[in-house]
């Protein structure tokens, strides 16, 4: 591209200088001839001023004035006889054709001007003045060479300017091309480049913005995949256990296992819809929820499963004001905390809701003893995790997305607290 830009700029400059130089060369040639003719006419006038009728009749000697060495002057009688000067011995055609008017023309290799000498209204003689055409052409060549020198200088400046401009344009374009190739290869670390060219800067900024959006979208999709694979294990396991239990010990009520399966399928759908909503839109629909009333739903969701797992459970709630939160998100966080206590804790599990003046706290407590660093619990894919290191990290990110906080309140016994502010729905975040 640099070469094409350079060729275009230099080519346009050559055409422009050619369009100017050719007419100027023609004008210079015509001007040089015109000046030569005027100079010869002046010489002829000076000679004519010193010529008298007696000198033409041969009575007086004709003394020619001093003139430039490049100009030849002669005086001829009407019969063509040269009587003075250094012109041709016999008159040429132009001298013979001169009558009352001054004439000019090219004779051989000379530019010739002839002026009649009129005495008593009669042409008595002719003054012949000539200059070599090579002298005139030399002046024309000098002017043309000067024009060509200016043309070459203009072409050189155009070439230098073209190289500078092409480098200024091509270098940022090459960087943008490289960024596009990197983006296609999965490298999203594309930053805006400033070149000083508004269009290229806008293109670079658009590419950088695209890279950020793609990175965000891909990060959300990856998080969704990891979160979904983690969160679907629990309802799938419950569904499998329910069906296997029915196969091994069929109950008289054939619809019982179907109803239980439908409940787990509803839970699967709710989990997928919630995670998709968070991953793709980044926001959820929030409503006002009274946790003391919501506790009865949580008890129904978990009490039977905890009993089947051999765990004792307690669900307690004190009257509390409404909190602004997405109900599916609240269910998802609670499911993660209870499932974490069931999988990694020990002893009974207690879920409680405690109200304060400006917040409502949901606590999940088990009788286990934490044997890991507390700050590592919420690190996604922590190598020290006994599971896959996704659940608690997901729960914290969901809580923070709803304006709450998820913290480890106690190590022994292990207790997690979900702190939710009391207040109305934020209009900017429905």
Secondary structure in CASP SS format (residue, H / E / C, confidence):
PFRMAT SS
TARGET T0000
AUTHOR 0000-0000-0000
METHOD secondary structure of the structure
MODEL  1
X C 1.00
X H 1.00
X H 1.00
X H 1.00
X H 1.00
X H 1.00
X H 1.00
X H 1.00
X H 1.00
X H 1.00
X H 1.00
X H 1.00
X H 1.00
X H 1.00
X H 1.00
X H 1.00
X H 1.00
X H 1.00
X H 1.00
X H 1.00
X H 1.00
X H 1.00
X H 1.00
X H 1.00
X H 1.00
X H 1.00
X H 1.00
X H 1.00
X H 1.00
X H 1.00
X H 1.00
X H 1.00
X H 1.00
X H 1.00
X H 1.00
X H 1.00
X H 1.00
X H 1.00
X H 1.00
X H 1.00
X H 1.00
X H 1.00
X H 1.00
X H 1.00
X H 1.00
X H 1.00
X H 1.00
X H 1.00
X H 1.00
X C 1.00
X C 1.00
X C 1.00
X H 1.00
X H 1.00
X H 1.00
X H 1.00
X C 1.00
X C 1.00
X C 1.00
X C 1.00
X C 1.00
X C 1.00
X C 1.00
X C 1.00
X C 1.00
X C 1.00
X C 1.00
X C 1.00
X C 1.00
X C 1.00
X E 1.00
X E 1.00
X E 1.00
X E 1.00
X E 1.00
X E 1.00
X E 1.00
X C 1.00
X C 1.00
X C 1.00
X E 1.00
X E 1.00
X E 1.00
X E 1.00
X E 1.00
X C 1.00
X C 1.00
X C 1.00
X C 1.00
X E 1.00
X C 1.00
X C 1.00
X H 1.00
X H 1.00
X H 1.00
X H 1.00
X H 1.00
X C 1.00
X C 1.00
X C 1.00
X C 1.00
X C 1.00
X E 1.00
X E 1.00
X E 1.00
X E 1.00
X E 1.00
X C 1.00
X C 1.00
X E 1.00
X E 1.00
X E 1.00
X E 1.00
X E 1.00
X E 1.00
X E 1.00
X E 1.00
X E 1.00
X E 1.00
X C 1.00
X C 1.00
X E 1.00
X E 1.00
X E 1.00
X E 1.00
X E 1.00
X E 1.00
X E 1.00
X E 1.00
X E 1.00
X E 1.00
X E 1.00
X H 1.00
X H 1.00
X H 1.00
X H 1.00
X H 1.00
X H 1.00
X H 1.00
X H 1.00
X H 1.00
X H 1.00
X H 1.00
X H 1.00
X H 1.00
X H 1.00
X H 1.00
X H 1.00
X H 1.00
X H 1.00
X H 1.00
X H 1.00
X H 1.00
X H 1.00
X H 1.00
X H 1.00
X H 1.00
X H 1.00
X H 1.00
X H 1.00
X H 1.00
X H 1.00
X H 1.00
X H 1.00
X H 1.00
X H 1.00
X H 1.00
X H 1.00
X H 1.00
X H 1.00
X H 1.00
X H 1.00
X H 1.00
X H 1.00
X H 1.00
X H 1.00
X H 1.00
X H 1.00
X H 1.00
X H 1.00
X H 1.00
X H 1.00
X H 1.00
X H 1.00
X C 1.00
X C 1.00
X C 1.00
X C 1.00
X C 1.00
X C 1.00
X C 1.00
X C 1.00
X C 1.00
X C 1.00
X C 1.00
X C 1.00
X C 1.00
X H 1.00
X H 1.00
X H 1.00
X H 1.00
X H 1.00
X H 1.00
X H 1.00
X H 1.00
X H 1.00
X H 1.00
X H 1.00
X H 1.00
X H 1.00
X H 1.00
X H 1.00
X H 1.00
X H 1.00
X H 1.00
X H 1.00
X H 1.00
X H 1.00
X H 1.00
X H 1.00
X H 1.00
X H 1.00
X H 1.00
X H 1.00
X H 1.00
X H 1.00
X H 1.00
X H 1.00
X H 1.00
X H 1.00
X H 1.00
X H 1.00
X H 1.00
X H 1.00
X H 1.00
X H 1.00
X H 1.00
X H 1.00
X H 1.00
X H 1.00
X H 1.00
X H 1.00
X H 1.00
X H 1.00
X H 1.00
X H 1.00
X H 1.00
X H 1.00
X C 1.00
X C 1.00
X C 1.00
X C 1.00
X C 1.00
X H 1.00
X H 1.00
X H 1.00
X H 1.00
X H 1.00
X H 1.00
X H 1.00
X H 1.00
X H 1.00
X H 1.00
X H 1.00
X H 1.00
X H 1.00
X H 1.00
X H 1.00
X H 1.00
X H 1.00
X H 1.00
X H 1.00
X H 1.00
X H 1.00
X H 1.00
X H 1.00
X H 1.00
X H 1.00
X H 1.00
X H 1.00
X H 1.00
X C 1.00
X C 1.00
X C 1.00
X C 1.00
X C 1.00
X E 1.00
X E 1.00
X E 1.00
X C 1.00
X H 1.00
X H 1.00
X H 1.00
X H 1.00
X H 1.00
X H 1.00
X H 1.00
X H 1.00
X H 1.00
X H 1.00
X H 1.00
X H 1.00
X H 1.00
X H 1.00
X H 1.00
X H 1.00
X H 1.00
X H 1.00
X C 1.00
X C 1.00
X C 1.00
X C 1.00
X E 1.00
X E 1.00
X E 1.00
X E 1.00
X E 1.00
X C 1.00
X C 1.00
X C 1.00
X C 1.00
X C 1.00
X E 1.00
X E 1.00
X E 1.00
X C 1.00
X H 1.00
X H 1.00
X H 1.00
X H 1.00
X H 1.00
X H 1.00
X H 1.00
X H 1.00
X H 1.00
X H 1.00
X H 1.00
X H 1.00
X H 1.00
X H 1.00
X H 1.00
X H 1.00
X H 1.00
X H 1.00
X C 1.00
X C 1.00
X C 1.00
X C 1.00
X E 1.00
X E 1.00
X E 1.00
X E 1.00
X E 1.00
X E 1.00
X E 1.00
X C 1.00
X C 1.00
X C 1.00
X E 1.00
X E 1.00
X E 1.00
X E 1.00
X E 1.00
X E 1.00
X E 1.00
X E 1.00
X C 1.00
X C 1.00
X E 1.00
X C 1.00
X C 1.00
X C 1.00
X C 1.00
X H 1.00
X H 1.00
X H 1.00
X C 1.00
X C 1.00
X C 1.00
X C 1.00
X C 1.00
X C 1.00
X C 1.00
X C 1.00
X C 1.00
X C 1.00
X C 1.00
X C 1.00
X C 1.00
X C 1.00
X H 1.00
X H 1.00
X H 1.00
X H 1.00
X H 1.00
X H 1.00
X H 1.00
X H 1.00
X H 1.00
X H 1.00
X H 1.00
X C 1.00
X C 1.00
X C 1.00
X E 1.00
X E 1.00
X E 1.00
X E 1.00
X E 1.00
X E 1.00
X C 1.00
X E 1.00
X C 1.00
X C 1.00
X E 1.00
X E 1.00
X E 1.00
X E 1.00
X E 1.00
X E 1.00
X E 1.00
X E 1.00
X C 1.00
X C 1.00
X C 1.00
X C 1.00
X C 1.00
X C 1.00
X C 1.00
X C 1.00
END
